[in-house]
Amino acid sequence: MRFREQQDDARRATQRLLVLFALLLVALVLAVNGLLLGLWWAIGWLLSWQLPLPPLFVETNTTVVLLFVLGGALVELGRLREGGGAHVAHWAGGRELLDARQLSERRLLNIVDEMAIASGLPRPAVYLLDREDAINAFTAGWSPDDAIVAVTQGALDRLTRDELQGLVAHEFGHIHQQDLRLNMQLLALVWGLSLVHGYGHKLLEADEAGRRSAFGLLVGPVFVAAGLLGWLAGQLLQAAVSRQRELLADACAVQFTRSRDGLGGVLRKVWHQAQRHEDRLARVPARLLAAMLLQAPADWLATHPPLRERLRRLYGRTVEPLPAPRLEAAAQADEPRRPTAAVPLATVAALAPIAYAAPMTPAAEPAPAHTPEPRATSPQDEREAIDRLSRLNGPGELRAAILALLATPGSRRERRAWQEETKGLSTAREVRDDVKKLGPATRLPWLDLLLGRVAKAPLPDRQHLMAAARRVMAADGQVRPIDRLHWLLMRQRLGEATPLPPAAGSFPDIAQASLHTRREIARLTAFLARLVPDGEAWYQSVMQPWLSGEALPPCEAPDADGLVHALQEVQTLPWMLKPVLVRHWTETALRHKPPGPLADEACDALRLAAVLLDSPLPPELARHYVEPDVT
């Protein structure tokens, strides 16, 4: 492969496509002006009037289009820059590797160090997508200084060292060629193009009295049609740019490794997985991150060249797919240890949508008061308990700790059910005593962490744990609202992988979602109102801005099935609006709370809702918790 020629060709193709983006914006302005001018003349001809053009007719139309496209792009760029690459990695379910737990993880960290030296770039943070068996990777961030590289567990398990080096070198190629910033800028421009289409729909909407203006009926279709065509053309150009950048990153991988066989072996194994339909990602939103992935699903908006074409460019000839069996651990046993000091390992909540959750027991009102159990007598007690929990060994101890965290503190019936589920485990009581010493700020983060450890267990073991959790939480005949959220968290963490629900279209604000979606948001909010102080007033304050002009549904919590259906619908919100919803919930709860901090149960409910909606925590809520540090 003549990689320098390939790099030059890809750069020239990218420049041509970016020029087409500029021409697309000019064409959109001309199309809107032309259609509106034709409409004006048609009205004059039909009415036999000689209508002069209004003052600044063309200038006004042009300003409106540019305001939506460029202004919307600037707003979107601001949103995308928040959090950097780490935000994207967390959102995709990544766990940051600060020090290696296994030989394969040590090998990955060593390779990233090597590629940072070879490329002359700062060493990016490394994330492991440990729930993904397909071979894939992506890089994200705004600049090389805040970039991250995320690699799937399947890549660690199925690639040789040379192949993993080729994979990482490809991702460094994206960083080296500044594709991170380019991808975000193109995404923002496409978002701005979609706003022109949205403005046309807004003109066609009826007012509060149900009337539509003649101006909106005449002008709205012009913006709808022009905006739709512009958005589609923008999507096609964005995909075309992405395909050229993938070829450029392939050439950079050869430049950094001085070998085509590393990346070539990766692409051949990915091709083999694709033929066997084993390339699907379980938790990573592949459609939304398509332009960032090593290889993405093929469709009419393909962001990657066909694998056959990429391999032909690498080898200069046709090659065949290569099977990708799991490698034996012995193949990695000679990997040298990274010379780094011990650092706390940040544990990240892996998020995914739920597809189904069966009701646990008939719905009940909040459980009666229980006798409180003793808590840690000092911060030192809690630190020592956390230290022992971090060293839990074996599935029995993990099961005992998870069930203890799910049990209602002080419930004798649930304690007896827990004892029945853990009988035969000699260390069960010690585990439970340590769990009892955790404070409110640490219990839910530790439940999240332990569920993540159990998530790799065989499916029958996970199903047995979920059945045991149902028996413990329902032992006192009561199912509290927080129990239902805990149950949904377990279904999400430990159930079989399910695809993301389809997105409900693109719109910049929740108020522009469909009425059905906003009513499902209201149902979910009504459920959370049972756990938030001054719940009914909180519910009304949350929903009033988004149901303006519509009758506000009563604050009635849905049953178990209704809760699942509401979550499924809210999951279809565009990914950028989910943090907006969670932040609005949190800020409104802080306004309605009595003096002092927000109640622990309310914080837990909002955190669980954020996890179920695949959203990061707002800072005001994140400060309530102490995340585990595991070395």
ABEGO torsion letter per residue (X at the ends): XBAAAAAAAAAAAAAAAAAAAAAAAAAAAAAAAAAAAAAAAAAAAAAGBBBBBBBGAAAAAAAAAAAAAAAAAAAAAAAAABGEAAAAAAAAGBBBBABBABAAAAAAAAAAAAAAAAAGBBBBBBBBBAABABBBBBBBEABAAABBBBBBAAAAAABBAAAAAAAAAAAAAAAAAGAAAAAAAAAAAAAAAAAAAAAAAAAABBBAAGBBBAAAAAAAAAAAAAAAAAAAAAAAAAAAAAAAAAAAAAAAAAAAAGBAAAAAAAAAAAAAAAAAGAABBAABBAAAAAAABABBBBBAABABBBAAAAAAAAAGBBBBBBBBBBBBAAAAAABBBBBBBBBBBBBBBBBBBBABBBBABBBBBBBBBBBBBBBBABAAAAAAAAAAAAABBEAAAAAAAAAAAABBBGBAAAAAAAAAAABGBAAAAAAAAAAAABBAAAAAAAAAAAAAAAAABBAAAAAAAAAAAAAAAAAAGBBBAAAAAAAAAAAAAABBBBBBBBBAEBBABAAABBAAAAAAAAAAAAAAAAABBGAAAAAAAAAAAAABGBBBBBBBBBBAAAAAAAAAAAAABBAAAAAAAAAAAAAAAAAABBBEBBBAAAAAAAAAAAAAAGBBBBAAAAAABBBBBBX
